[in-house]
Amino acid sequence: MTAIELKKLLIHRIAEINDVSFLNALKTILDSKTQPHTLTLTAEQRYEIIESKKEIEQGLFIEQIELDKEFNKWVSAK
């Protein structure tokens, strides 16, 4: 079945449904797939991102592999 055929079938099947709760559930599913997901950040979150980028540019970070090694040392020392 092609995408177009499947869409037509679903449209006809949905048109026959009168259960408002079920239709709302379908709408929620469809909305999650069709609406662009825009993340809204607070001023504080934007500031933290900018500061983090600056720290990365200055080399003020640790690679994940090194962090894992330090963590494993810390855990085994307990």
N, C-alpha and C positions, 0 to 999 in steps of 0.2 A: 504494500500500500504506500503510495507516495504521500508526501507531506500535505499536498493540496487535498488529496482524497481524505486523508485523516482529519484535516481541519473541517471539511464539509460535513463529515460524519459527526464530529463532535458538536458542531454548530446545531445540527438537526437534533441530536440527542439532548443537548442542553435546553433547546427550545421547548422540549416536552416536560421538563422538570418544573414543578411548582413549589418545591420545598425551599423556602427562603433561607433557612439555615444552611442547607447544602449549597445553594447558589452563592451565599456569602463566603463559604469555605472555598469554593472554586475561584471566586473573585480574589480572595487572599492569595491563593496559589498563583494565579495569573499575574497579579500585581507584583509579586516577588520576582517574576521572570521578565516583566516588561518595563518596569519603572527603573530609571537609572538610580543607582545607589550613590547618593551624594552624602559624604560625611561632613557634618558641621562641627567645626572645632571652636572651642572657647578661645578667648584671647590668651589665656594662660597656656593652653595646649599648643597654640601656634608659637608662642614664645619659647616653650620647651623644645619644640622641633627645631626652631632656628638656632637655639643655643647648642643643641645636640649636633647639628650639622657643622657648626663652628668647631666644636670639640673634635669631631672626626677629621676635619681639615687640618687641625693642629696635631693630629696623631694621638689624641687623648682617648684611646679606646684599647680594648683587649680582644684578640681574636677568640672565637668560640672554642677552638681546640685548647688554647692556653687556659681559658676560663674553666673548661672541663677538667684539665689537669689540676688546677688549683683547688677546685671543688672536691675532687677525689682525694687529694691530700688532706684537706680539711675534714672530710667525712671519716677517713681512715684513722685520723689522729684522735678521734673521740673514743 
